[in-house]
Amino acid sequence: MGYEVVNWNLDTNDWRSAYDTTPIIDSLYSGDTGSMDSKIVLMHDRPVTVQALESVIKFYKKKGYEFVNMERCLGVKGYF
């Protein structure tokens, strides 16, 4: 059917805390290997995650990453 399996390679564990963004930010530093490999960061739709999002974006932009959708990441046309 042409489907691709996609999985994250960095889990922020944002579901563990209801109010503290520190564990989310810490997961970025601990998951930073220094290489420019692609990162697919797992984040959930939660208030604490939204609070951390600006810091997450700044962190990766400073590292030189570019934010793209999965279509561009995989180099394939979307399924829908």
Protein Blocks (a to p, Z undefined) as FASTA:
>chain_A
ZZacdddfbdehlmmpmkbmklmmmmmmmmmgoiacdcdddddddfklmmmmmmmmmmmm
mnopacddfklmnopacfZZ
